[in-house]
Amino acid sequence: MPVDRVIDAAVELVDEVGPREFSMRLLAQRLGSSTATLYRHFAGKDEILVQVVERVLGEVHLHYPDLPAASWQDQLIAGADALFQTLKHHPRTVSLFDNHVPFGPHGLAGREAALSILLSTGFPPEIAAKAYTAVAHYVIGFAGQLHLDSTTTPDETQGLRTFYRSLDPARYPATVTSAPHLPGSLEDEFHFGLQLIVHGLARHLPSEGRGLPG
């Protein structure tokens, strides 16, 4: 059985049931095969899930916009957003990133691209590494809310705003004032915070690099 077919089916299955419920038995059933056949190619469930992560990361480039002559901030934001948009299509895979560092070709390529942007801008290697990690963790952390966000209805959002507006303005004046915007959409909150992080990185540039475009 072609390995690519197995991984394709595994991604579909994880999208449907999540990694916790995913099993070799369910995968074999999906493929109309046997677990014995799967074990000829993979040592077990964990090895397949590593390949699921790699396959999902292979879709990131599909969400990366064309950015001719973009600033380093715009390039970094575009890469982070491309990962976030990819995970929106596979929200149940996000938990796999919590305990797995992607070492496959796609994982390494994404890390290399982000670090190259930071290093070529003038960030010292230590700061570039910390900046990459901070942005990556931010994306994964926000993406972890995607599955829950998909189950939130407009009525629930409106109910929260109504509740905040109903609070005693003498005791919670700031919350009442901000009530029409609480909560915001997950996507808007993600992009707002991402820009804060990326543009805030500029203060860590050596003084000679702060005059660069962007």
Secondary structure as UniProt FT lines:
FT   HELIX           3..17
FT   TURN            19..21
FT   HELIX           24..31
FT   HELIX           35..39
FT   TURN            40..41
FT   HELIX           45..57
FT   TURN            58..59
FT   HELIX           60..63
FT   TURN            68..69
FT   HELIX           72..89
FT   HELIX           91..97
FT   HELIX           105..121
FT   HELIX           125..143
FT   TURN            144..145
FT   HELIX           146..149
FT   TURN            150..151
FT   HELIX           154..165
FT   TURN            169..171
FT   HELIX           173..178
FT   HELIX           179..181
FT   HELIX           186..200
FT   HELIX           201..204
FT   HELIX           207..209
FT   TURN            210..211
//
